[in-house]
Amino acid sequence: MKAAFIAHTGAPGVIVHGDLPDPVPGPRQVLVRVRAAAINPIDTYVRAGAVAMPLQFPFVVGCDLAGEVVAVGAEVEGMRAGMRVWGSNQGLLGRQGTCAELAAVDDCWLYPTPDGVSDRDAAAAALVAITAHLGLVDNAALAAGETIFVNGGSGGVGTAVVQIARALGGRVLASAGTPHKREAVCRLGAEAAFDYRRPDLVAAVQQSAPNGVHVYWETQREPAFDQAVAMLADGGRIVVMAGRDARPAFPVGPFYVKGCRLCGFAMFKADSRRQAAAAVDINRWLSRGQLRVPIDRVLPLSATAEAHAMQEANTIARSGALSGKIIIEP
Ligand SMILES: NC(=O)c1ccc[n+]([C@@H]2O[C@H](COP(=O)([O-])OP(=O)(O)OC[C@H]3O[C@@H](n4cnc5c(N)ncnc54)[C@H](OP(=O)(O)O)[C@@H]3O)[C@@H](O)[C@H]2O)c1
């Protein structure tokens, strides 16, 4: 099969587009013909060696996939050749990745793709929608009628958080970098979107939420805790999920006086049952058209290195170049 793989960690240029033997599914695995894979920031950290993961070389990059079942292992139940499936959490913790024509995936990480939902849309939603679900449901416990502010509502995670918060009955405020992106975030369900560069951002959000926001979701690798705590209502929750090396200042006084909580999590540590439960809701929202993660561009497998460079520039250098996910079509 053709695959995008690495023989050692390094810059995006270490990704080779070449031939590897077809994977052979184990007894509890499903062989998937990958029709779409999505790029996520963590793909680039793993490739770079910035996040230490057990890697078996040649290592195929990529977490997300959507496609169709080619064959199933002897112990797999409920899946058969021809079924359309999607999944995430591959290319992590010793598992091979998804940027390849074929992937052998443990059956516990695969979910049926609803009729009417394209492989591109299923792959684009995979990791970011599971992340949004874990953060909103388990961590922030967003209740219907509560207000959330999503700092970076235009990114991969942000666009999923905006839509899933709406699906849960929340009222959504967000930030984004350009007028075009702010309009797009509002089309996804945010009531208002603000320029994150505004010096009076806190005051602007307070005008829209005079009693404060119940949840502040930080997508940035350097969390803005002063801003977050200033925006929060009494009993508010901050969600952090990025910035391994960040050591920002923290406004302890106003935080505890307001009785707030700070939640942090990494989606890849959620077990397969928890992620499958998220997938049930995600499939319902995908089917109903309540969730559609924007796609910036679709690239061939041979352009995976280019896709990693673009993703890095967007997430780490904050280039603002992307307006949605990058999809790889093998
Ligand atoms: N813990 C977990 O489980 C988990 C899961 C998924 C992702 N993550 C992490 O979450 C982070 C975001 O991932 P992603 O896929 O959403 O990245 P992304 O698609 O690159 O999105 C980046 C976002 O940051 C915004 N942004 C840029 N500069 C900003 C600023 N100064 N203030 C506020 N927002 C700003 C961008 O807005 P514009 O485009 O409008 O400029 C965009 O919305 C990454 O660090 C990733 O590693 C963690």
The ligand as a Gaussian input file, in Angstrom:
#p B3LYP/6-31G(d) Opt

LIG

0 1
 N       -5.899000      17.990000      25.116000
 C       -6.467000      17.468000      24.059000
 O       -7.104000      16.417000      24.148000
 C       -6.356000      18.154000      22.735000
 C       -7.116000      17.704000      21.644000
 C       -7.036000      18.404000      20.436000
 C       -6.176000      19.497000      20.331000
 N       -5.436000      19.874000      21.404000
 C       -4.565000      21.060000      21.333000
 O       -5.422000      22.186000      21.222000
 C       -4.782000      23.212000      20.483000
 C       -5.713000      23.693000      19.376000
 O       -5.872000      22.670000      18.422000
 P       -6.644000      22.961000      17.063000
 O       -6.664000      21.701000      16.302000
 O       -7.912000      23.652000      17.322000
 O       -5.643000      24.016000      16.381000
 P       -5.920000      24.978000      15.143000
 O       -6.938000      24.380000      14.249000
 O       -4.586000      25.317000      14.602000
 O       -6.614000      26.283000      15.779000
 C       -5.889000      27.317000      16.375000
 C       -6.865000      28.359000      16.892000
 O       -6.125000      29.346000      17.621000
 C       -6.674000      30.620000      17.301000
 N       -5.731000      31.667000      17.683000
 C       -4.579000      32.036000      17.083000
 N       -4.007000      33.047000      17.753000
 C       -4.830000      33.324000      18.814000
 C       -4.797000      34.264000      19.888000
 N       -3.788000      35.139000      20.015000
 N       -5.802000      34.255000      20.788000
 C       -6.830000      33.382000      20.682000
 N       -6.923000      32.464000      19.674000
 C       -5.932000      32.442000      18.767000
 C       -6.945000      30.505000      15.826000
 O       -7.792000      31.557000      15.401000
 P       -7.716000      32.172000      13.883000
 O       -7.542000      31.020000      12.960000
 O       -9.047000      32.839000      13.773000
 O       -6.555000      33.103000      13.875000
 C       -7.621000      29.137000      15.796000
 O       -8.965000      29.281000      16.185000
 C       -3.473000      22.628000      19.980000
 O       -2.415000      23.070000      20.801000
 C       -3.672000      21.121000      20.125000
 O       -2.468000      20.430000      20.308000
 C       -5.512000      19.225000      22.592000

